[in-house]
Amino acid sequence: MSTGDEIQLVAFRLGGRDFAVNIFQVERILRYQEPAPLPQAPDFLEGVVQYAGAVVPVVDLRKRVNVAAPVEDETRIMILELESERIGIVVDAVLEVLKVNAEQVIPPPKIVQGLAAKYISGMVSLEDRTVVVLAAGKLLSSKERVELERVKVETAHD
């Protein structure tokens, strides 16, 4: 019997690997729709989609982790709530909601360093697979957030 707190993670697939984010950061999961491109948008920004009466920037997470990014029937846009702003991330497929004990989430091994390490908050080993838990709040650097804000302001004034 475990005494740890239970956490819920939304598991999704990127390039054949399983990832997850905390369920509290996921506002909604949408069927994939082609984001409207933005002029002079940074590389990481696919464009924007309309959601809940607002324009939400969309980042293709598959490109972020350097995997092929074809659009398939299962491709989804997950709307995340990050520090009072919404962002959409494109994933290959949303798999399930995992309920795990907090102590099952272990820190990434030391070998996972460099750029990728900053996106990872931990790992969960399940019977049949390992799920990488992403730190959703760190998917965009502060520089990228500033760039996103600039694009949103310019778009609002056009």
C-alpha positions, 0 to 999 in steps of 0.5 A: 500500500502506498502512502504517496499522493496520487497524480494524474498525467495525460499521456501522449505519443510523440515520434513513437515515444510516450510522454505526459504532462500533469492533467492540471495543465491540460485544458482541452484536447482538440482534433488537429486543425491546420493552424493559421500561419502568422507573418514573421513568426519564429520557427517554433510557432506553427501558427494560431487556432481559434479556441474559446473566443481567443487566438491560441498560439500552437507549437508543434512539440514533435519538432521540438523533440526532433521527430518526424511530424506527419499529420495523421488521424490521431494527431491532436492539439492539446490546449495547455494552461501555462502561467495564465496563458494558453498554448496549443501543442501538437502531438501524434496521439493522446493515449490516456490519463495515467494515475500514479503515485507521486513517488513513482515519478523519478528524476531523469537519469544524469545521462539526460542532460543538455537541452532536452533535460530542461523540458523533463520533470521526471519519468514514470516506469510502468510495467510495459513502458517508460513515460517521460513527464514534461515540464509544460511550463518550460516548453517555451524559453523566456525569450520564446515567450517574449517573441510569442507576445510580440507576434500576438501584439502585432497580430492584434494590431493588423 
